[in-house]
Amino acid sequence: MASHSHRIYIAPMPRRLPRFMREDTSEPDRVPATPSGIMRKAFRDTWKINLVYTAMVCIASVCAALIPWALGKVLDSGLENGLTPEILPGVGLFVGLVLLNSVTSVSEVMEIVIAMRAAWNPARRLMRVVFGRRTDVGRDMASGDIVTAMTVDAERVGSFTAYLPSVVGSFLGFAAVVALMIGISVPLGLFVAVGMPILMAVTSWMVKPFEARVAEQREESGILTSIASDGIAGLRVMRGVGGADLYNETYAAQSARVRDAGIRASKYRARLRVVSEAGPAFFTAVVIGQGLWMTYDGAISPGALVAFYGFTAYLSIPIEALIETTYVATRAWTGAKKMSRILAAKRLASDAQADPGLAAPDWTRAALTDAASGVRIGPGKTVALVSGSPEDSAALAARLARTDDADEVYADGVDLRRLRLAEVRKNIAYSGPIAELYMGTLRSNLLGPDAEPIEPRAVAAQVADVLEPGGEIRPVLSEEPGERPVDAGLLRALNAADGADVLSSTEGGLDGQVAERGRSMSGGQRQRAALARALALDAPVTILVEPTSAVDSHTESRIAERLADCRAGKTTIVATVSPLVLGRCDEVVFLVDGKEALRGTHHELSSHPEYRAVVHRGESDESDKGPTAPDARCEGTRDVGDEKGGVDGKVGVGLGEADADREKGGAK
């Protein structure tokens, strides 16, 4: 990492923060998996500091309410006695109230601490639930919603927890104002005391339909954000297959829905604004007008009129507090409901049924049997799973990898659920249909779970980057460059996956940076990197789902050949309909309605009409994997050397037209 000779001054920082401002770094407490439980937990975690903050806010609010009253007393004393020592008590009271109000204003620091502390524990618990394990929450909840729950929604719960003391203080200050007004003029005080609750009830009635329209707008905006995110992630693919126009139409249609939802919400917003602003203004006009008349009539003093004018500033506070409370509470409750869905998630696979004393099978000779389909996979073979419904073969592959303990799978008669999950993961490598890559180096992406932990670069270094040419694009994560003992195995895996161009197109090779979600690569490159990651594990059993769907036929042929050589003598299961891959497999299992219907070699099964129909469809797809038109090829594709070269860091695989990635497969 580059060193910086100059210091970046951001802000003064104490050497040691007060205890109440330090974040707890221990294991987070259990958080109830219900919306109400989450809210109660947030208040329980902050009740002590919240109590102190509430007291300070109440003192500040009452002081602010008394300031106009004290000012009126000073004015009356001055008019009656002149600038004599008689006014000093009133001046002292006024100055004291101002100073006390100023001192209690520092409680805003507590508000920030409360918000952060109330959000911190649920957010950390959510991370414990989501990261490092497979749960059922992803089945009905988008990944974007999960990220939002851990960040935005947790902050909303914290904001509501920290906002309630301000509400209590606002209403206490308003009560003090009403009491002072009644002490000066009973009719005016009762007018405000009775009329304002009526106005608040009307405002509350109008807030509910407004919130419904705002929720509708937020939902439509969320869909638009998801469309935009998907578009950014698949921009190159869309251009390659000519899908930009369709995407633009979809985005424009959703934008129109967001606009229409905003217009519908604006009507209610306008009505609510009229009531919330015009109502207090009406009361202010009545109070000031009546106060002027009473002063002219001699019923109240000039100082009381000044106090009345100052009191009118509090007439809008309850309305504003009610609207803000409803808004903050609605967002917090919505966020808590999403958070509860994640906290209630159940792990799909765990050690709950594991028998520590059970001996593990000899994985190199173990046969896998799926109880649901009756399919048995013998050891040491490359077996393909073919189905007219790709979902069936992909589901069988996932079951054999023990992705869900609801499935019943055996290894030489041993139920996989009775083995520790770490034992299964160590010996069965699974690569799903989606090629997932992550921000970091190419090496860390290929090592997967075996990668070294990478710490983010220091904040000061990141801030200093913006002052240097090209610094704004420097990686957030840092890893010391240089060769590692594992690099030889990674290069062999890349070679087997025909990924020479993955290596050569990444600046810095294995030390080079991969963009978030692998956006710096084409769809085919991402798929081959994911395949190399699975092969690099060199597990006794490797399960692959559609590992060549995003590459052209020439690349696919080389992958099929190298995969057979790389996995010779080891159990390999491939869910595919590609004839090029099927021809290299020792055995093919044909599924009908999720059950085994036929078994044999690709050549033997080709005489069966139903199998031939599925494979013929795959052959039709293969014809689309030929030379790619220049305007459909991935941006940034370049020729890197001899077409038949290996992965040795010097000679790469050529990416001419015959070797361009089939971009439409990259969208998977």
N, C-alpha and C positions, 0 to 999 in steps of 0.2 A: 504494500500500500504506500502510495506516495506521501512523503512528509510535507508539512506546510511550515514555512519559516515564520509566518506572521500569525498572530493570535486574533481570533475572531471574538469580539466582545458582543455578547447577546444581551445579557442582563445580569445584575448582581445576584449572586447565589450564596446563601448562607452555608457554612460548613456542615451544620447539622440542623435539620428541620425540627420544629416542635413535634412532640409525639403524635398529637392529633392530626398532623398533616402528613405523617408517614404512611405509605401504603403497606398493607400486610402482604408479605411474599410467601407465607406458609400455604399449606394445602387449603384451598377454599372450603368453606362450610357447605354442608348440604343445603340445597335450595329447594323448597317445595315445588312440585311440578303442577301447580295450579296458579292461575293469574292472581287470585286473592292472596295465596301463599307467598308469591313473589313480592307483592306489595308489602305485606306484613313483615317479611324478612328484611326488606329495605329499611323499614322504619325501626325494626328491632336493632339492626346493625348500627344505627345512627342516633338512637334515642337520647343519649347523654348530650352529645354536642348539639343535637336538634333542640333540646330543651333550653340550653344556654342561648342558642341563636334565637329561639322564639322569644325569650325574655328580653334580649337586647333589641329585637325588632319592635316589640311592644313598647319598650321604653322610648325608642326613637320615634315611633308613631305618635305616642301621647305627647312627647315633647314638641313635635312638629305641630300638633293640634293646638297646644297651649301658646305657641309663639305669637299668633295674631292676638290672642286674648291679652298676653303680657304687653304687647305693643300698644294695644288700646288703653291699658291701664297707665302706661307711661305718658301717652298723649293726653289723657284726661288730667293726670297729675300736673303735667306741664302747663296746660291751659288754665288750670285752676290756681296753681301756685307759682308759675313761672319757673325760670331756671334757678331753682333753689335746691338745697339738700333734700327737700321733700320728695324729689323725683328719683333719688338714688336707689331706694328699695325696688322700685319698678324697673329701673335700668339694670340693677343687679339680677333681678329675676329673669329679665329678657336675655341678658348675656349668658346667664347660667344655663337657660334652656337651649340657647344656640350651641354652647360648648358641649353640653351633654348630648345633644343630637348629633354633633360632629363626631364625638368619641364613639358613640354606638354605631356610627356608619361603617366603622372598620369591620363590623360583623359580616360584611359581604365576603370576606375571606372565608368565613365559616360556611357560607352558602355554597361556595365552590367546593370546599372540602366535603360537605355533606353530599353534594351531587356526585362527586367522583367516587366517594366511598360506597354510596348506595348502588352505584352502577358497577363498581369494580368486582365485587364478589360474585354477582350473578354472571357477569361476563366471563370471569375465569372458570366458573363452573360449567358454563356452556362450552367453553373451549375443551374442558376435560371430557365432555360428553361427545363432542363432534370429532376432535382430532385423534388420530391413532387407532380408530376402531370403526367398524361398519355397523350402522344402525338402520332402523326402518324409517327414520325421519325423511330420508332422501326420496322415498317412494312417492310422497304427496306434497313435498315442499321443495321448491327450487333452491339451487345452491345460493343464488343471489339473496333470497329471503333469509337463508341461514346466516350469511355474512352480515346482513342488515340487523338481524336479531342480536348478534354478538357485539355490534358497534352502536348503531343508531338507536335501536330499541332499548338497549341497556342504559344508554345515556338519557333517554326519555323517562325511564323509571326513576333515575337519579334526579332529574330536573324536577319532577313532580314532588319527590320527597323533600327537596330543598326549597320548593316554592311555597309549601303550605304555611310555614311560619310568617311569610310576608302577607299571606291572606289573613291570618289571625291578627297580625299587627294592623293591617288596613282597616278591618272591621272594628278593632278596639279604638283606633284613632277616630273613626267615624262616630262611634258611640260617645267618645269624649266631646266631639264637636257638637253633637245633638244635645248632650247634657249642658254644655256651656250656653248654647242658643236658648234652651228652655229657661236657663237661669237669667238670661237677659230679656227674652220675650217669649212667653209661654205659647202664644198663637203661632209665631214663626217656628219655634222649635217643634211643636206638634205637627205643623204642616210638613216639615222635612221628615220627622220621625215616622209619619204615617204614609206620606206620599212616596218616599224613596223605596220602601219595601214593595209597594205596588208596581213601581217602575221596574224593580229588579225581577219581580215575578213575570212581567211581560217580556223582559229581556231573556229570561231563562226559557220561556216558552218558544221564543224565536231562535234560540241557539240550537235546539235539537234538529230542526230541519236543515239548518245551515251546516251543521256538522255532518249530516247525512250526505249532503251535496259535496262537501269537501272530501269526505271519505271516497266517494265515487270518483272524484277528480284524482285523488292520490292513487287509487287503484289503476285508473287508466294511465296515469303518468308512470307507474311502476312497470306496466306492460310496455310502454314506449321505451323506457330505459333498458329493459331486457332486449327489445328488438335492436336498439342501438348497440348494446354490448355484443350481441351475437354478430351484428354487422361488422363491428370492428375486428372481432376475432376471426371472422371468415371472409374478410374483404378480398383477399387474394383469390380464394376459392371461387367466390361469386363472379369475379371478373373473368376467371378462367373458364367458367361454364356458361357465361352470358346471363347470369342471374341478377345483374345489377338493376335492370329495369323493374323486375318483379319485386325486388327488395325496396326500391324507391316507392313503388305503388303501395306496398304494405306499410311502409313507414309514414307515407303521406296520409293514408287512411286512418292510421292510429293517431297521428298528430291532429287530425280533424276531430277525432273522438275526444282527445284531451281538451282541445279548444272548446268544443260544445259543452263538455262537462264544466269547464271553467266559466263559461257564460252562464250556465244554469246556476252555478254557485254564486256568481257575482250578484245576481238579483237578490238572493237572501243576504249576501254580505252588505249590499247597499241598504236594505231595509234595517238590518241590525245596526249599521253605522248611524242611520238617521235616529233611531230610538236611543242608542247609547250616547250620542252626542247632543241631540236636541233635547232629550229629557232632562239631563243635568243643567243644560243651558236655560231651560224654562224655569227650573227651580231657582237657579242663580238670579234670573231676572226678577222673579217674584220676591226673593229675599232682599236683593239690593234695592228694588223699587220701594218695597214696604219699609225697609230700613231708612231710606232717605226721607220718606214721609214722616216716620216716627221721630227722626232726628229734627226735622223741621218743626214738628209738633211739640218737641221737647220731651217726648216719652223716653228716648234713649240719648246718651251722650255721643259726641263725635268719636270718642274712642271706641264706643260700642259699635258704631257704624264701621270703623276701620276693622274691628274684630270680625264683624259680619262679612265684610268683603274678603277677609282672609279665610274665613270658614268656607266660603263658597268653593274654594279650591278642593275641598274634601268631598263635595257632593258627587263628583264623578268617580271617586275612588271605589266605592262598592260595585258600581256597574263594571268598571274596568277589571276589578278583581274577579267578579263573577264570570265575565267572558273569558279571561285568561285562565281561570281555574278550570272551566269546562274544556277549553282547548287543550291545556296541558294534561288534564286528567284523562281525556279521551285518547290522546296519543299514548300516554303511559299505559292505559288499560289495553289498547290494541297491541302495543309492544309486548306487554306481559303475556297476552294470550299466545303470541307467536313464540315467545321464549318458553312458555310452558309446554308447547308441542315438542320442542327440542329436548327439554329436561325430562319429559316423559318417554323419550325414545328408548327403545329396547335394543340391546346389542344383538346383532344377527348371529354372531358366533362368539362363544366365550368358553371358559374352563369350568362352567357350572356342572357339567356332567362328566368331567375328566376323572379318570382313575389313576392316581399317581403311581400305584404299584403295577400297572399294566405295562408289559413289555411292548415296545414299538415293533412293528413288522420290519422285515428286511426290505426297505423301499426299492432296492435295485431289482428285487424279484417279486415284489408284491403286485397282485392283480387287483384292480379297482372294480367294484360292482355297485351300480346304482339301483337301489330298490324300486324306485318309481318306474323306471323304464325297463329294468331287467338287463340293461347293457353291462357286459363284462369286458374290461380292457386288460388284455394280457400284458405281462411285463416285457420290457426290452423292445417294444415295437413302436412304430409310428403309425398311429391309427387316426383316420379321418372320420368326422361326424358330418353326415349330409342329411338335409331335410328340405322338403319343399317349402317348409316354413322356417326360415332362418332362426326365428325366436326359439324354436324347439331345440335345435342343436346348440345354440348359445346357452340356453337354460341348463341343458345337460352338462355342458362344460363347466358352468358355474357350480352346479351341484357337486361334481367330482372334485372341485377345488375346495369344498366345504366353505362356501361363502355364507351359508345360512344353516344354522343348527336345526331348522325345521325339516331339513332333508336328511334322508337316511342313506349313507354311503359306507361301504366296507372296503378295507384293504386287507386281503387275505383273511376274511372273516372277522376282522376287528372293526367295530364301529368307530368311524373317525371322531365322533363326538366324545368318545371315552379317552381319546388321546389329548394331551395338552395342545392348545392352539399353536404355540411356538414350534412344537415338534412337526405339526402338519405344515405350517408355513415354511419351515426350513426345507422340507422335502418335496413339497408340491408348489411349483411356481405357476402363477396364473396371470395371464395378460388378457384383459378384457377387450371389448370391441372398440372402445374409445381410447385413442392414444393421448394419454395425459402427460404433459411436460410442465415443468415448474421453473420459476425464476431461480437462477443460479448457474453454476458452471455446467458444461456438458458432462464432465466427469461425475458430478453429484447426481445429475439426472440419470446417468447410466447405472450408477451404484444403487440408486433407489434406497431401500431401507438400510443398506450398509454404508451409506454416505456419512462422512464426518459432519458433525454439527457445524453450521456456518453462522457466525455471529454477524449481525448488522454492523456496518462501519459506524464509527463514532459520529454523533450528531455534528460536532464541530468540524469534522472532516467533510461531511456532506454539505454543510453551510459554506465552507471554504471553496468547495468545488465550483460554485456559481461564479466565483471571482476569477476563475481560470478558464482559458479557451478549451471548449469541449467538456468542461467539468460537469455541465448539467446532465450529461448522458452517462456518467460513470455509474457503475453498479452500486446498489445499496448494500448488497452482501459482499463480503470480502473473503477471499481464500488465497492462501499463499500459492503462487504458481510453481511449477516444477513437476518432474516425473514422480510417480508413486509406484510402489510394488504391484499394485493392482492394475496398472495401465495396460500391461501386456494382455491380460485376460479381457479387458474392455475392447482392445483393438481386435482381438480374435472374434469377439461377439459382434462387433460392427462389421467385420468382414463377412461373417455368416449371414448378417442381415443386409448385405450389399449396401452398407452405409458409408462408403468412402466419401461420398459427396457431403454427407452430414458432418463429417469431420473437417473436410477441407473448406466448406462454406462457413464454418464457425470460426471467426477470427480468434486465433489463439489455440485452436484445436481443443483438446480436452480441458484446457484451462479457460477456454472462451466462454462468454456469457450467453445463456439462452434466455430469451425474453419471456415474460409471463405468458403461460399457457402455450409456450412454444411458438408464438406468433412470428418469430424471426425465421421459421422454417416453413416449407410447403407441407401440404397434407401428407404426401408420401414420405417426406423426410421425418415428420413426427412419428409416423407409423413405424418406420424402420428403426428409429431411435428407441421406441417402446419395445419393439421386438428384440433389439440388441440388449436392452435392460433385462428382459426375461431370460435370454440365453446366457447372459453374463453370470446369472445366479448358479448355473450349472447344476440344477437340482435333479435328483433322480427321476422326478416326474415333472414335465412341463406341459401346461395346457394353454393353447393359443386360440383366440377367437378372431376369425377373419384377419389374419396378420398381413394379407397382401391385397386388401380391397382397394387401397388408394395408390397403387403403383401400376405402371404399364406392363404389358405382357412380357417384354424382354427382361425387365427387372424381376418380375415374378418368377420367371423360369430360373434365373440365377439363384434367387432366394430358395426356391424349392430344392434345387440341387445341393446348395450349401447347407441348408437346414438338415437334410438327410444325412450328410456327412458329419455335421457337428453333433447331431443327436444319435449317432449310430450306437446301438446297444442299450439305449436308454428309453424309457417310456415317454412318448410324446403324443399328445392328443391335440388335433387341429380341427376346429369347426370351420368348414369351408365348403364352397361349391365349385372352386376353381379346378378345372381339369389338369392344369399344369402342376398344381400341388397334389391333387389326388393321384396322379400317375406316379408320384414319388413315394406314396405311402405304402406301408406293408399290408394294411388292411383298411377297408372302408365299411363303416356301419351306416346303413340307410334307415332313417327314422320315418315312420308314418304315424301321425297323431301322437308324437312323442315317444312311441314304442319302437323297439328294434323290429324291422321288417325283413331286411336283407343284410348279408355280411359276405364279404369277399374282397378281391382286388378290384381296382377301378376297371380293369379290362373285363373281368368276369361279370361285374354288375352292369356293364354298358349294354348287355343284351336284354335287360329288363326295361320295358317301355316307361314305367313310372320313374325309375332312376334316370333313364336316358333323357326324359323330358326336363328334369331338374338340371342335369348337367348340360343339356343342350342350351338351356336358358343361360347358364353360366358361360358357355362358349360364345353365345351371342354377345354377352357383356365383354368377353375377352376381345372381341373384334373392335370394341370401343377403346381398348387400351393401346392401340397402335400409335403411330407417330402423331404427336400433338401439334396442332396448329400454333404458329408462333404467337398469335394474339391470345391464345388460351393457356399459354404456359405460365407457370408461376413467376412472379416478378423476382428478379434477383438471381434467376437460374443462370449458371455459367458452366462452360466446359472446363473440367478440372484435370483432364489427362486421358490416358489410355482407357478404353472401355472395359478391358479385362484386367485392369490393375487391381491389386489387393490393397488392404488398408495398412499401409506401413508409414504413413505420414509423409511420404514422398510422391507416391503415384496414386492417383485417384481414379474414380470411375467416371467415364465421360457422360455428360448430360446433353447429348444431342437430341434430335427429335425422337429417336427411337427409345430414348431413356428418360424422357420427361415424365414427371409424376402425373397420374390421372387425377386432376384436381377435384373432380366431382366426388371422388372417394374421400378426399380430405375433409369433407364436411361432416363425416360420421363422428 
